[in-house]
Amino acid sequence: MDKKEFEVIIIGGSYAGLSTAMALGRSFRKTLVIDAGKPCNKQTPQTHNFLTQDGSTPNKVLEIGKSQLTKYESLEFYDGIAISGKKIDKEFEITTKKGNLFRAKKLVIAAGIKDLIPDIKGFAECWGISVVHCPYCHGYEIRSKKTAIIANGERAYHLASLVNNLTKEITVLTSGANDFKKEQLEKLKKNNIKIIEKEISFIAHQNGQIERIVFKDGSTETFECAYAPVPFEQNSDIPKELGCKLTESGHIEVDFMQQTTVEGIFACGDSSSPMRSVALAVASGNVAGAVLNNQLTQENF
């Protein structure tokens, strides 16, 4: 099968990937964006903490971004999934699920991460709507509500301290014996933050809006919202396949210019940062695009 050649291939066409593409398109770099159209925040009603776009739907932000990129003639878009990658000489070859092959001098990983939703009935339906991951992204909208924090130990304590500024009705659900240090327990008690150690059976909701949480012993507790720091994995196996180093948390390790540990490969957005927000994804993509263009310039000048 014929291999189509590009200067840059971007795997992932959400906020970080499109931002990278814009920087490259404005510098006439022949760039391919591979994307399957499945952003991780597809259930989230609104985007926040993004100047000029506060309150917009995530999909609307993507629509605007894609429409603005259409005028940059050096950009191409491919609807599909990149499933494997390999280094051939000084280029990267990417294979898609449909069997297409593409090559480029540089590669950008902007495929994001996949949230590993716990096996709790109702959790997935509420995820991004009334069960959220971040008080910066969602906290203002769910302020003053009766709030659960579904976590234990350091993560639960950190979230409780942040959320305490937004509501005074907080309960930590540890789903088993709590794992707090003595001084943490004292701080939680001082701030009237309750702890329930029972295991969760299911979340009762209406169209993704929490009504109550039912525990395995049959008891229930009413809540209006919840925070839950769920585990995750990389959406794409290609970074690992190509030898990119991951951090202890599971993110792709990058430097301040979004370069990975493999020469020629960059990563941006949720793939490489624990700071999950649209604004930060866009910012990291812009950095990656600018640095990439400079590298290509110096190599070809």
Contacts in CASP RR format, 6 or more apart in sequence:
PFRMAT RR
TARGET T0000
AUTHOR 0000-0000-0000
METHOD contacts of the structure
MODEL  1
MDKKEFEVIIIGGSYAGLSTAMALGRSFRKTLVIDAGKPCNKQTPQTHNF
LTQDGSTPNKVLEIGKSQLTKYESLEFYDGIAISGKKIDKEFEITTKKGN
LFRAKKLVIAAGIKDLIPDIKGFAECWGISVVHCPYCHGYEIRSKKTAII
ANGERAYHLASLVNNLTKEITVLTSGANDFKKEQLEKLKKNNIKIIEKEI
SFIAHQNGQIERIVFKDGSTETFECAYAPVPFEQNSDIPKELGCKLTESG
HIEVDFMQQTTVEGIFACGDSSSPMRSVALAVASGNVAGAVLNNQLTQEN
F
1 99 0 8 1.000
1 100 0 8 1.000
1 101 0 8 1.000
2 101 0 8 1.000
3 93 0 8 1.000
3 101 0 8 1.000
3 102 0 8 1.000
3 103 0 8 1.000
4 32 0 8 1.000
4 100 0 8 1.000
4 101 0 8 1.000
4 102 0 8 1.000
4 103 0 8 1.000
5 30 0 8 1.000
5 102 0 8 1.000
5 103 0 8 1.000
5 104 0 8 1.000
6 30 0 8 1.000
6 31 0 8 1.000
6 32 0 8 1.000
6 76 0 8 1.000
6 102 0 8 1.000
6 103 0 8 1.000
6 104 0 8 1.000
6 105 0 8 1.000
7 24 0 8 1.000
7 29 0 8 1.000
7 30 0 8 1.000
7 31 0 8 1.000
7 104 0 8 1.000
7 105 0 8 1.000
7 106 0 8 1.000
7 296 0 8 1.000
8 24 0 8 1.000
8 29 0 8 1.000
8 30 0 8 1.000
8 31 0 8 1.000
8 32 0 8 1.000
8 104 0 8 1.000
8 105 0 8 1.000
8 106 0 8 1.000
8 107 0 8 1.000
8 108 0 8 1.000
8 292 0 8 1.000
8 296 0 8 1.000
9 31 0 8 1.000
9 32 0 8 1.000
9 34 0 8 1.000
9 82 0 8 1.000
9 92 0 8 1.000
9 94 0 8 1.000
9 102 0 8 1.000
9 103 0 8 1.000
9 104 0 8 1.000
9 106 0 8 1.000
9 107 0 8 1.000
9 108 0 8 1.000
10 17 0 8 1.000
10 20 0 8 1.000
10 21 0 8 1.000
10 31 0 8 1.000
10 32 0 8 1.000
10 33 0 8 1.000
10 34 0 8 1.000
10 108 0 8 1.000
10 110 0 8 1.000
11 34 0 8 1.000
11 82 0 8 1.000
11 94 0 8 1.000
11 107 0 8 1.000
11 108 0 8 1.000
11 109 0 8 1.000
11 110 0 8 1.000
11 111 0 8 1.000
11 236 0 8 1.000
11 238 0 8 1.000
12 33 0 8 1.000
12 34 0 8 1.000
12 35 0 8 1.000
12 109 0 8 1.000
12 110 0 8 1.000
12 111 0 8 1.000
12 112 0 8 1.000
13 21 0 8 1.000
13 33 0 8 1.000
13 34 0 8 1.000
13 35 0 8 1.000
13 37 0 8 1.000
13 110 0 8 1.000
14 35 0 8 1.000
14 37 0 8 1.000
14 39 0 8 1.000
14 40 0 8 1.000
14 62 0 8 1.000
14 110 0 8 1.000
14 112 0 8 1.000
14 281 0 8 1.000
15 39 0 8 1.000
15 61 0 8 1.000
15 62 0 8 1.000
15 269 0 8 1.000
15 278 0 8 1.000
15 281 0 8 1.000
15 282 0 8 1.000
16 110 0 8 1.000
16 112 0 8 1.000
16 268 0 8 1.000
16 269 0 8 1.000
16 270 0 8 1.000
16 271 0 8 1.000
16 281 0 8 1.000
16 282 0 8 1.000
16 284 0 8 1.000
16 285 0 8 1.000
16 288 0 8 1.000
17 33 0 8 1.000
17 108 0 8 1.000
17 110 0 8 1.000
17 268 0 8 1.000
17 269 0 8 1.000
17 285 0 8 1.000
18 33 0 8 1.000
18 62 0 8 1.000
18 65 0 8 1.000
18 66 0 8 1.000
18 69 0 8 1.000
19 268 0 8 1.000
19 281 0 8 1.000
19 282 0 8 1.000
19 283 0 8 1.000
19 284 0 8 1.000
19 285 0 8 1.000
19 286 0 8 1.000
19 289 0 8 1.000
20 108 0 8 1.000
20 110 0 8 1.000
20 266 0 8 1.000
20 268 0 8 1.000
20 285 0 8 1.000
20 286 0 8 1.000
20 288 0 8 1.000
20 289 0 8 1.000
20 292 0 8 1.000
21 31 0 8 1.000
21 33 0 8 1.000
21 69 0 8 1.000
21 72 0 8 1.000
21 75 0 8 1.000
22 65 0 8 1.000
22 68 0 8 1.000
22 69 0 8 1.000
22 72 0 8 1.000
22 286 0 8 1.000
23 285 0 8 1.000
23 286 0 8 1.000
23 288 0 8 1.000
23 289 0 8 1.000
23 290 0 8 1.000
23 292 0 8 1.000
23 293 0 8 1.000
24 31 0 8 1.000
24 74 0 8 1.000
24 75 0 8 1.000
24 289 0 8 1.000
24 292 0 8 1.000
24 293 0 8 1.000
25 31 0 8 1.000
25 69 0 8 1.000
25 72 0 8 1.000
25 74 0 8 1.000
25 75 0 8 1.000
26 72 0 8 1.000
27 293 0 8 1.000
28 74 0 8 1.000
29 74 0 8 1.000
29 292 0 8 1.000
29 293 0 8 1.000
29 296 0 8 1.000
30 74 0 8 1.000
30 76 0 8 1.000
31 74 0 8 1.000
31 75 0 8 1.000
31 76 0 8 1.000
32 76 0 8 1.000
32 77 0 8 1.000
32 78 0 8 1.000
32 102 0 8 1.000
32 104 0 8 1.000
33 75 0 8 1.000
33 76 0 8 1.000
33 77 0 8 1.000
33 78 0 8 1.000
34 78 0 8 1.000
34 80 0 8 1.000
34 81 0 8 1.000
34 82 0 8 1.000
34 94 0 8 1.000
34 96 0 8 1.000
34 102 0 8 1.000
35 77 0 8 1.000
35 78 0 8 1.000
35 79 0 8 1.000
35 80 0 8 1.000
36 79 0 8 1.000
36 80 0 8 1.000
36 81 0 8 1.000
37 79 0 8 1.000
39 58 0 8 1.000
39 62 0 8 1.000
40 112 0 8 1.000
40 113 0 8 1.000
40 114 0 8 1.000
40 115 0 8 1.000
40 235 0 8 1.000
40 270 0 8 1.000
41 47 0 8 1.000
41 58 0 8 1.000
41 128 0 8 1.000
41 278 0 8 1.000
42 58 0 8 1.000
42 59 0 8 1.000
43 127 0 8 1.000
43 128 0 8 1.000
43 129 0 8 1.000
44 58 0 8 1.000
44 128 0 8 1.000
44 129 0 8 1.000
45 57 0 8 1.000
45 128 0 8 1.000
45 129 0 8 1.000
46 55 0 8 1.000
46 56 0 8 1.000
46 57 0 8 1.000
46 58 0 8 1.000
46 141 0 8 1.000
47 53 0 8 1.000
47 54 0 8 1.000
47 55 0 8 1.000
47 56 0 8 1.000
47 57 0 8 1.000
47 58 0 8 1.000
47 61 0 8 1.000
47 278 0 8 1.000
48 54 0 8 1.000
48 55 0 8 1.000
48 136 0 8 1.000
48 137 0 8 1.000
48 138 0 8 1.000
48 140 0 8 1.000
48 141 0 8 1.000
49 136 0 8 1.000
49 137 0 8 1.000
49 277 0 8 1.000
49 278 0 8 1.000
49 279 0 8 1.000
50 56 0 8 1.000
50 61 0 8 1.000
50 277 0 8 1.000
50 278 0 8 1.000
50 279 0 8 1.000
50 282 0 8 1.000
51 279 0 8 1.000
53 61 0 8 1.000
53 278 0 8 1.000
58 278 0 8 1.000
61 278 0 8 1.000
69 75 0 8 1.000
78 96 0 8 1.000
78 100 0 8 1.000
78 102 0 8 1.000
80 96 0 8 1.000
80 97 0 8 1.000
80 98 0 8 1.000
81 96 0 8 1.000
81 97 0 8 1.000
82 94 0 8 1.000
82 95 0 8 1.000
82 96 0 8 1.000
82 97 0 8 1.000
82 111 0 8 1.000
82 236 0 8 1.000
82 238 0 8 1.000
83 95 0 8 1.000
83 96 0 8 1.000
83 97 0 8 1.000
83 237 0 8 1.000
83 238 0 8 1.000
84 94 0 8 1.000
84 95 0 8 1.000
84 237 0 8 1.000
84 238 0 8 1.000
84 241 0 8 1.000
85 92 0 8 1.000
85 93 0 8 1.000
85 94 0 8 1.000
85 95 0 8 1.000
85 238 0 8 1.000
85 241 0 8 1.000
85 242 0 8 1.000
86 92 0 8 1.000
86 93 0 8 1.000
86 241 0 8 1.000
86 242 0 8 1.000
87 93 0 8 1.000
87 242 0 8 1.000
88 103 0 8 1.000
90 105 0 8 1.000
91 103 0 8 1.000
91 104 0 8 1.000
91 105 0 8 1.000
92 103 0 8 1.000
92 104 0 8 1.000
92 105 0 8 1.000
92 106 0 8 1.000
92 107 0 8 1.000
92 242 0 8 1.000
92 264 0 8 1.000
92 265 0 8 1.000
93 101 0 8 1.000
93 102 0 8 1.000
93 103 0 8 1.000
94 101 0 8 1.000
94 102 0 8 1.000
94 103 0 8 1.000
94 104 0 8 1.000
94 107 0 8 1.000
94 238 0 8 1.000
95 101 0 8 1.000
96 102 0 8 1.000
105 264 0 8 1.000
105 296 0 8 1.000
105 299 0 8 1.000
106 264 0 8 1.000
106 265 0 8 1.000
106 266 0 8 1.000
106 292 0 8 1.000
106 295 0 8 1.000
106 296 0 8 1.000
107 242 0 8 1.000
107 264 0 8 1.000
107 265 0 8 1.000
107 266 0 8 1.000
108 265 0 8 1.000
108 266 0 8 1.000
108 267 0 8 1.000
108 268 0 8 1.000
108 285 0 8 1.000
108 288 0 8 1.000
108 289 0 8 1.000
108 292 0 8 1.000
109 236 0 8 1.000
109 238 0 8 1.000
109 239 0 8 1.000
109 244 0 8 1.000
109 252 0 8 1.000
109 260 0 8 1.000
109 265 0 8 1.000
109 266 0 8 1.000
109 267 0 8 1.000
109 268 0 8 1.000
109 271 0 8 1.000
109 272 0 8 1.000
110 267 0 8 1.000
110 268 0 8 1.000
110 269 0 8 1.000
110 271 0 8 1.000
110 285 0 8 1.000
110 288 0 8 1.000
111 234 0 8 1.000
111 235 0 8 1.000
111 236 0 8 1.000
111 238 0 8 1.000
111 271 0 8 1.000
112 234 0 8 1.000
112 235 0 8 1.000
112 236 0 8 1.000
112 269 0 8 1.000
112 270 0 8 1.000
112 271 0 8 1.000
113 232 0 8 1.000
113 233 0 8 1.000
113 234 0 8 1.000
113 235 0 8 1.000
113 251 0 8 1.000
113 270 0 8 1.000
113 271 0 8 1.000
114 232 0 8 1.000
114 233 0 8 1.000
114 234 0 8 1.000
114 235 0 8 1.000
115 127 0 8 1.000
115 133 0 8 1.000
115 230 0 8 1.000
115 231 0 8 1.000
115 232 0 8 1.000
116 230 0 8 1.000
116 231 0 8 1.000
116 232 0 8 1.000
116 233 0 8 1.000
117 123 0 8 1.000
117 124 0 8 1.000
117 127 0 8 1.000
117 230 0 8 1.000
118 228 0 8 1.000
118 230 0 8 1.000
120 200 0 8 1.000
120 201 0 8 1.000
120 202 0 8 1.000
120 203 0 8 1.000
121 201 0 8 1.000
121 202 0 8 1.000
121 203 0 8 1.000
122 202 0 8 1.000
122 203 0 8 1.000
122 204 0 8 1.000
122 205 0 8 1.000
122 208 0 8 1.000
123 131 0 8 1.000
123 203 0 8 1.000
123 228 0 8 1.000
125 203 0 8 1.000
125 205 0 8 1.000
125 208 0 8 1.000
126 203 0 8 1.000
126 205 0 8 1.000
126 208 0 8 1.000
126 209 0 8 1.000
126 210 0 8 1.000
126 226 0 8 1.000
128 138 0 8 1.000
129 208 0 8 1.000
129 209 0 8 1.000
130 142 0 8 1.000
130 205 0 8 1.000
130 208 0 8 1.000
130 209 0 8 1.000
130 210 0 8 1.000
130 224 0 8 1.000
130 225 0 8 1.000
130 226 0 8 1.000
131 150 0 8 1.000
131 203 0 8 1.000
131 210 0 8 1.000
131 225 0 8 1.000
131 226 0 8 1.000
131 227 0 8 1.000
131 228 0 8 1.000
132 138 0 8 1.000
132 139 0 8 1.000
132 142 0 8 1.000
132 225 0 8 1.000
132 226 0 8 1.000
132 227 0 8 1.000
132 228 0 8 1.000
133 227 0 8 1.000
133 228 0 8 1.000
133 229 0 8 1.000
133 230 0 8 1.000
133 276 0 8 1.000
134 227 0 8 1.000
134 276 0 8 1.000
134 277 0 8 1.000
135 159 0 8 1.000
135 162 0 8 1.000
135 163 0 8 1.000
135 166 0 8 1.000
135 227 0 8 1.000
136 277 0 8 1.000
137 276 0 8 1.000
137 277 0 8 1.000
139 163 0 8 1.000
139 166 0 8 1.000
140 166 0 8 1.000
142 166 0 8 1.000
142 167 0 8 1.000
142 224 0 8 1.000
142 225 0 8 1.000
143 166 0 8 1.000
143 167 0 8 1.000
144 166 0 8 1.000
144 167 0 8 1.000
144 168 0 8 1.000
144 169 0 8 1.000
145 167 0 8 1.000
145 169 0 8 1.000
145 224 0 8 1.000
145 225 0 8 1.000
146 167 0 8 1.000
146 169 0 8 1.000
146 171 0 8 1.000
146 222 0 8 1.000
146 223 0 8 1.000
146 224 0 8 1.000
146 225 0 8 1.000
147 163 0 8 1.000
147 166 0 8 1.000
147 167 0 8 1.000
147 169 0 8 1.000
147 170 0 8 1.000
147 171 0 8 1.000
147 223 0 8 1.000
147 224 0 8 1.000
147 225 0 8 1.000
147 226 0 8 1.000
147 227 0 8 1.000
148 170 0 8 1.000
148 171 0 8 1.000
148 172 0 8 1.000
148 173 0 8 1.000
148 210 0 8 1.000
148 213 0 8 1.000
148 221 0 8 1.000
148 223 0 8 1.000
148 225 0 8 1.000
148 226 0 8 1.000
148 227 0 8 1.000
149 156 0 8 1.000
149 159 0 8 1.000
149 160 0 8 1.000
149 163 0 8 1.000
149 170 0 8 1.000
149 171 0 8 1.000
149 172 0 8 1.000
149 173 0 8 1.000
149 226 0 8 1.000
149 227 0 8 1.000
149 228 0 8 1.000
150 173 0 8 1.000
150 175 0 8 1.000
150 200 0 8 1.000
150 226 0 8 1.000
150 227 0 8 1.000
150 228 0 8 1.000
151 159 0 8 1.000
151 172 0 8 1.000
151 173 0 8 1.000
151 174 0 8 1.000
151 227 0 8 1.000
151 228 0 8 1.000
151 229 0 8 1.000
152 172 0 8 1.000
152 174 0 8 1.000
152 175 0 8 1.000
152 176 0 8 1.000
152 178 0 8 1.000
152 179 0 8 1.000
152 180 0 8 1.000
153 174 0 8 1.000
153 178 0 8 1.000
153 179 0 8 1.000
153 180 0 8 1.000
153 184 0 8 1.000
155 229 0 8 1.000
156 172 0 8 1.000
156 174 0 8 1.000
156 180 0 8 1.000
157 180 0 8 1.000
157 184 0 8 1.000
157 187 0 8 1.000
157 188 0 8 1.000
159 227 0 8 1.000
159 229 0 8 1.000
160 170 0 8 1.000
160 172 0 8 1.000
160 188 0 8 1.000
160 191 0 8 1.000
160 193 0 8 1.000
161 187 0 8 1.000
163 170 0 8 1.000
163 227 0 8 1.000
164 170 0 8 1.000
164 191 0 8 1.000
164 193 0 8 1.000
168 192 0 8 1.000
170 191 0 8 1.000
170 192 0 8 1.000
170 193 0 8 1.000
170 194 0 8 1.000
171 193 0 8 1.000
171 194 0 8 1.000
171 195 0 8 1.000
171 196 0 8 1.000
171 221 0 8 1.000
171 223 0 8 1.000
172 178 0 8 1.000
172 188 0 8 1.000
172 193 0 8 1.000
172 194 0 8 1.000
172 195 0 8 1.000
172 196 0 8 1.000
173 196 0 8 1.000
173 198 0 8 1.000
173 200 0 8 1.000
173 213 0 8 1.000
173 226 0 8 1.000
174 195 0 8 1.000
174 196 0 8 1.000
174 197 0 8 1.000
175 197 0 8 1.000
175 198 0 8 1.000
175 199 0 8 1.000
175 200 0 8 1.000
176 197 0 8 1.000
176 198 0 8 1.000
176 199 0 8 1.000
177 197 0 8 1.000
178 185 0 8 1.000
178 195 0 8 1.000
178 197 0 8 1.000
180 188 0 8 1.000
180 195 0 8 1.000
188 195 0 8 1.000
196 215 0 8 1.000
196 221 0 8 1.000
198 215 0 8 1.000
198 216 0 8 1.000
198 217 0 8 1.000
198 219 0 8 1.000
199 215 0 8 1.000
199 216 0 8 1.000
200 213 0 8 1.000
200 214 0 8 1.000
200 215 0 8 1.000
200 216 0 8 1.000
201 214 0 8 1.000
201 215 0 8 1.000
201 216 0 8 1.000
201 218 0 8 1.000
202 213 0 8 1.000
202 214 0 8 1.000
203 210 0 8 1.000
203 212 0 8 1.000
203 213 0 8 1.000
203 214 0 8 1.000
203 226 0 8 1.000
204 210 0 8 1.000
204 211 0 8 1.000
204 212 0 8 1.000
204 213 0 8 1.000
204 214 0 8 1.000
204 220 0 8 1.000
205 211 0 8 1.000
209 224 0 8 1.000
210 223 0 8 1.000
210 224 0 8 1.000
210 225 0 8 1.000
210 226 0 8 1.000
211 222 0 8 1.000
211 223 0 8 1.000
212 220 0 8 1.000
212 221 0 8 1.000
212 222 0 8 1.000
212 223 0 8 1.000
213 220 0 8 1.000
213 221 0 8 1.000
213 223 0 8 1.000
213 226 0 8 1.000
214 220 0 8 1.000
215 221 0 8 1.000
232 250 0 8 1.000
233 250 0 8 1.000
234 240 0 8 1.000
234 246 0 8 1.000
234 250 0 8 1.000
234 252 0 8 1.000
234 271 0 8 1.000
235 271 0 8 1.000
236 271 0 8 1.000
239 246 0 8 1.000
239 252 0 8 1.000
239 260 0 8 1.000
239 265 0 8 1.000
239 267 0 8 1.000
239 271 0 8 1.000
240 246 0 8 1.000
242 262 0 8 1.000
242 265 0 8 1.000
243 261 0 8 1.000
243 262 0 8 1.000
244 252 0 8 1.000
244 253 0 8 1.000
244 260 0 8 1.000
244 261 0 8 1.000
244 262 0 8 1.000
244 265 0 8 1.000
244 267 0 8 1.000
245 252 0 8 1.000
245 253 0 8 1.000
245 260 0 8 1.000
245 261 0 8 1.000
246 252 0 8 1.000
246 253 0 8 1.000
247 253 0 8 1.000
249 274 0 8 1.000
251 271 0 8 1.000
251 272 0 8 1.000
251 273 0 8 1.000
251 274 0 8 1.000
252 260 0 8 1.000
252 267 0 8 1.000
252 271 0 8 1.000
252 272 0 8 1.000
253 260 0 8 1.000
253 261 0 8 1.000
253 272 0 8 1.000
254 260 0 8 1.000
254 266 0 8 1.000
254 267 0 8 1.000
254 268 0 8 1.000
254 272 0 8 1.000
257 287 0 8 1.000
257 288 0 8 1.000
257 291 0 8 1.000
258 266 0 8 1.000
258 267 0 8 1.000
258 268 0 8 1.000
258 272 0 8 1.000
258 284 0 8 1.000
258 285 0 8 1.000
258 287 0 8 1.000
258 288 0 8 1.000
258 291 0 8 1.000
259 265 0 8 1.000
259 266 0 8 1.000
259 291 0 8 1.000
260 266 0 8 1.000
260 267 0 8 1.000
260 272 0 8 1.000
264 295 0 8 1.000
266 288 0 8 1.000
266 289 0 8 1.000
266 291 0 8 1.000
266 292 0 8 1.000
267 288 0 8 1.000
268 281 0 8 1.000
268 284 0 8 1.000
268 285 0 8 1.000
268 287 0 8 1.000
268 288 0 8 1.000
269 280 0 8 1.000
269 281 0 8 1.000
269 284 0 8 1.000
269 285 0 8 1.000
270 276 0 8 1.000
270 281 0 8 1.000
272 284 0 8 1.000
273 280 0 8 1.000
273 281 0 8 1.000
273 284 0 8 1.000
END
